[in-house]
Amino acid sequence: MKLMRCKFFLLALIILNSCNDSNQKKEENVFYIENQAQFDQYSGTEFPSGSKVLFAKGSKFQGQFIVKGAGREDLPNIITVYDPVTKEVIKDNVQNKAVINGLGEVEAPLHLYNAQHWEVNNLEVTNTDGTTNDQGRLKGIYVVAEDVGIVENITIKNCYIHNVNGHVGGKWHGGIQIQVIGDSIKTKFHKLLIEDNVIKDVGGVGIGNQSTWRNIDTEKYYPWTEFVVRGNFIDRTGRNSIILRNAIDPLIEYNIAAASSRYDTGHSIVNFNTINCIVQYNEAYGNTGPIGENERGGFDADYKSRGTIIQYNYSHDNDWFCGIMKRGINSDITIRYNISQNELLGCYLYGFPTEKGLKDVKIYNNVHYLGKGKGNKVFVAGGKKSRYPIETTFKNNIFYFEDKAEWGFEPDNTCTFENNLFYNLSPKGKNALIANPMFIDPGKGRTNIDMKDPLMLAGYKLASDSPAKKSGIEIINNGGRDFVGNKLLQKTPNIGAFEN
């Protein structure tokens, strides 16, 4: 019995010591940063798995913080803030973030290089010398993978990135840039999440990515996977708010893109070189400029993309709602159940008339409402070239113009129109309705709305005696729900974005 007790006692000591060792190891991987000296000391460190890099809440630093090292799926790394009094780690979004100011002297104040399993949280980042000049390819947060294979599980959330560079456009500046460089080893990102960040007053692109392994036509195409851009507020960018490239099944949702492309042209939210990209529940507004400039709409299914779906979005007060590009193999585009309000020129831009490849565009159950003094064309000009519509079917859409409107560029014979409603516009196609759709309270969609509550745009519901009720044509593979989530069960759906 005594021997048995001794064995239990020794086993308990071993377990206790093991726990103490484990706790000690965890404590050893906590890096507290309160002052500039510690900031400089830890920059460039090869952080081990399970690291917590903790900036004191409200602290301020200058220069560049370089992050290296890898976590693991079961032991990820995190950068966030902590309370220097209580030592409490803070992961929830806080106002009193730690600030890193690059002063326009570094490429990016926060730079992750070949870093795996990292979350970046609660930083405020700025990078400018204070002038409006072009200071180079400056970024706020820059994540780079080079000749390393698959980089997994990178999250950037709850950050505030502002005043990066001057009043410049360009695609290689910006707020958050994620890039694959090098050409020796196929490299991509897997499980990349950019969520709930605020990005304001940046030269270039708000959120952008690129890869050297991007040629969708060859074996050099190595698309990123599980790439999500969600819930970000992006305001006053030099060029686009979001450009998402080189990915399969990416998701862009619940973002607000405001006042894009102040110093260059470009649509607010763009997918480029993607397969099966879904763009949904976003609001885009204020992308306007001198008449005749190339690209200033809310959304764009762009260059060499396949299977793009643009659905349940709210576009307003841009030059137009959506761009549809002809370049490369851009094909199988679906634009459905969106609401476009008071665009300044019209509804759609078809791009690159001399380029071939656009195929199979499906546009159905969208609402286009253009009030008095707003746009008066369906198909608009971008630049000096004629951009006529091709390869598109239009079904169950509402084209409502308060003023007398025209088509702009005439669609060619590869376009078809069925069961659309036209108000103050000459009709086209089969079963066209020429009538007031009788919205219950149109033209009053607000700005910066919560797209998780799409009933905020319920003014575009149809009155009970609307001629658009049950006047649509059945759409196969229609997504299963309308703008507010109502199931689409009828073989004769409503025209427009609301089923009930």
PyMOL commands that set and color helices and strands:
alter all, ss='L'
color gray80, all
select helices_A, chain A and resi 2-28+36-42+454-460
alter helices_A, ss='H'
color red, helices_A
select strands_A, chain A and resi 30-33+52-56+60-62+65-67+77-82+89-90+98-101+110-113+118-121+123-127+139-146+150-157+160-164+174-181+188-195+198-202+205-211+224-230+233-237+242-245+247-248+251-253+256-258+269-272+278-280+283-285+297-301+309-311+314-316+320-325+331-336+339-341+346-351+359-364+367-370+377-379+392-395+398-401+406-408+416-418+421-423+433-434
alter strands_A, ss='S'
color yellow, strands_A
deselect
rebuild
show_as cartoon
